[in-house]
Amino acid sequence: MGSTLEAQQKKAPKPKKKKIKVTSSKPYYSSKSLRKGFEQRLPSAVMSAQLRQTSPVGRMSPRAGVQDAVAGVMDLFRSDEGKVGSRQAEKVADEYMNRNDGGIAQKTRVF
């Protein structure tokens, strides 16, 4: 009897994955806490990336380091999904700065 049950399970169709359509006006977040972590961290991540590009000491900018430390402390109190959203925001900010070559902040740099 156990073998017939296994045979039926093997023949059962596998559920199809749902395709999600994502646009800039309709972003997709798997949970509310992931969305909250992403949206809260994104502005400060962009700001710290800009500070690193415009600082005379480059990647070792003290202001950007302090800002990242404060964000790290905030991450201690987030859920696991919120931490994932925060990390994704940091990656998006770095990609944005690399793609824009610093934007306005890079063009107004004075050395």
Secondary structure, DSSP 8 states (H G I E B T S, - for coil): -HHHHHHHHHHS-----------SSS---SSHHHHHHHHHHHHHHHHHHHHHHHSTTGGG-HHHHHHHHHHHHHHHTS-HHHHHHHHHHHHHHHHHHHHHTTHHHHHT---
